[in-house]
Amino acid sequence: MSIEQIAVLLGWCTVLNFGVLALTAIVLTLFRKPVHGLHTKISGLSTDELNKLYFQYMGNFKILWILFNLTPYLVIRIFMLSSGS
């Protein structure tokens, strides 16, 4: 696998994972009551506990997205620009 193919793969992973993060934020913002109702019935957790878990999930997802998708993609792109590839 060439460096260009790895850059393309990481680029698409970055876009798709950002889409998941954005969709999660949109759903939790626009459909808060139905999502809380569903998750409260399933898990038995209170709304305050669910809010904490939602933010914890989104924060962890964002950190992992930056660490494993965005940063390697940017490093490879900078490397490709500096090496003339």
C-alpha positions as CSV (number, residue, x, y, z in Angstrom):
1,M,0.0,0.0,0.0
2,S,1.5,3.3,-1.0
3,I,1.6,6.5,1.0
4,E,-1.0,8.1,-1.2
5,Q,-3.4,5.2,-0.7
6,I,-2.9,5.4,3.1
7,A,-3.6,9.2,2.9
8,V,-6.9,8.5,1.0
9,L,-7.9,5.8,3.5
10,L,-7.2,8.0,6.5
11,G,-9.0,10.9,4.8
12,W,-12.2,8.9,4.3
13,C,-11.9,7.5,7.9
14,T,-11.6,11.0,9.2
15,V,-14.7,12.2,7.2
16,L,-16.8,9.2,8.1
17,N,-15.9,9.3,11.8
18,F,-16.6,13.1,11.9
19,G,-20.0,12.3,10.3
20,V,-20.7,9.9,13.1
21,L,-19.7,12.5,15.7
22,A,-21.8,15.2,14.1
23,L,-24.8,13.0,13.7
24,T,-24.6,12.0,17.3
25,A,-24.5,15.6,18.4
26,I,-27.4,16.6,16.1
27,V,-29.6,13.7,17.3
28,L,-28.8,14.3,21.0
29,T,-29.6,18.0,20.4
30,L,-32.8,17.8,18.3
31,F,-34.3,14.6,19.7
32,R,-33.3,14.9,23.3
33,K,-36.6,13.8,24.9
34,P,-37.2,10.7,22.7
35,V,-33.6,9.6,23.1
36,H,-33.7,10.2,26.9
37,G,-37.0,8.3,27.1
38,L,-35.7,5.3,25.2
39,H,-32.4,5.1,27.1
40,T,-34.1,5.6,30.4
41,K,-36.4,2.7,29.7
42,I,-33.6,0.5,28.5
43,S,-31.0,1.3,31.2
44,G,-32.9,2.6,34.1
45,L,-30.6,5.6,34.5
46,S,-31.7,9.1,35.3
47,T,-31.6,12.0,32.8
48,D,-28.7,13.6,34.7
49,E,-26.7,10.3,34.5
50,L,-27.6,9.9,30.8
51,N,-26.4,13.5,30.1
52,K,-23.1,12.8,31.8
53,L,-22.7,9.6,29.8
54,Y,-23.6,11.3,26.5
55,F,-21.0,14.0,27.0
56,Q,-18.4,11.5,28.2
57,Y,-19.0,9.3,25.1
58,M,-18.8,12.3,22.7
59,G,-15.7,13.7,24.4
60,N,-13.9,10.3,24.3
61,F,-15.0,9.8,20.6
62,K,-13.6,13.2,19.7
63,I,-10.3,12.6,21.4
64,L,-9.9,9.2,19.7
65,W,-11.0,10.7,16.3
66,I,-8.3,13.4,16.6
67,L,-5.7,10.9,17.8
68,F,-6.3,8.1,15.4
69,N,-7.8,9.8,12.3
70,L,-7.2,13.5,12.0
71,T,-3.6,13.7,13.3
72,P,-2.2,10.9,11.2
73,Y,-4.0,12.2,8.1
74,L,-2.5,15.7,8.6
75,V,1.0,14.3,9.2
76,I,0.9,12.2,6.1
77,R,-0.4,15.2,4.0
78,I,2.3,17.5,5.4
79,F,4.9,14.8,4.7
80,M,3.6,14.4,1.1
81,L,3.7,18.2,0.5
82,S,7.3,18.5,1.9
83,S,8.6,15.6,-0.1
84,G,7.0,16.7,-3.3
85,S,4.8,13.6,-3.7
